[in-house]
Amino acid sequence: WIDQARVALVVARSRLDSVLVGAGLEIIGGTDLYRLTQSKDATLLYERLGRAGILVRAFEEQPQWLRFGLPGNDEDFERLEKALVC
């Protein structure tokens, strides 16, 4: 079970990386559970994602950073991807 969960996390993280990079975000850190990104438009993106019901973490001391948790399922990945390209 643990080995399957680890593989699933790596696959989901890779998928999230593709979505984020495809949206023009630079991945600067993270784990298999979340990704830390950087963008000059992070503040605007944070607000747009919030209006779409997608919560990400912003950093007051680093306003160009956003942290994304792994979406829970295919529908959540699609919602995120759609919100990032709008």
C-alpha positions in Angstrom: 0.0 0.0 0.0 2.7 2.5 0.9 4.7 1.8 -2.2 1.6 2.3 -4.4 0.8 5.6 -2.5 4.4 6.8 -3.1 4.2 6.0 -6.8 0.8 7.8 -7.0 2.2 10.9 -5.4 5.1 11.0 -7.8 2.7 10.7 -10.8 0.4 13.4 -9.4 3.4 15.7 -8.6 4.7 15.3 -12.1 1.2 16.1 -13.5 1.0 19.2 -11.3 4.5 20.3 -12.5 3.3 20.1 -16.1 0.2 22.2 -15.3 2.2 24.8 -13.5 5.0 25.1 -16.0 2.5 25.1 -18.8 0.9 28.1 -17.1 4.2 30.0 -17.1 5.0 29.4 -13.4 8.6 28.6 -12.3 8.8 25.8 -9.8 11.4 26.7 -7.2 10.8 24.0 -4.6 8.4 21.6 -2.9 7.8 18.0 -2.1 5.6 15.3 -3.5 2.7 16.9 -1.7 3.1 20.6 -2.8 5.0 22.8 -5.2 6.4 26.2 -4.5 6.3 28.5 -7.5 7.5 31.9 -8.5 5.9 34.4 -10.8 5.9 38.2 -11.2 2.1 38.0 -11.5 1.7 35.9 -8.3 -0.6 38.4 -6.6 -3.0 38.6 -9.5 -2.9 34.9 -9.9 -3.6 34.3 -6.2 -6.7 36.5 -6.5 -7.9 34.9 -9.7 -7.5 31.4 -8.2 -9.3 32.4 -5.0 -12.3 33.7 -7.1 -12.4 30.3 -8.8 -12.5 28.5 -5.4 -8.9 27.3 -5.6 -6.9 27.9 -2.5 -3.1 28.4 -2.7 -0.7 29.8 -0.2 0.7 33.3 -0.7 3.7 34.6 1.2 3.6 38.2 2.5 7.4 38.3 2.7 7.8 36.9 -0.8 4.9 38.2 -2.9 6.2 36.5 -6.0 5.7 33.0 -4.5 2.7 30.8 -4.4 2.4 27.3 -3.0 0.1 24.7 -4.6 -1.0 21.5 -2.9 -1.6 18.4 -5.0 -5.1 18.4 -6.5 -7.1 15.5 -5.2 -8.5 14.0 -8.4 -8.8 14.5 -12.2 -11.6 17.0 -11.8 -9.5 19.2 -9.4 -6.6 19.1 -11.9 -8.9 20.2 -14.7 -10.3 23.0 -12.5 -6.8 24.2 -11.7 -5.6 24.1 -15.3 -8.7 26.0 -16.5 -8.3 28.7 -13.8 -4.6 29.1 -14.6 -5.2 29.8 -18.3 -8.1 32.2 -17.9 
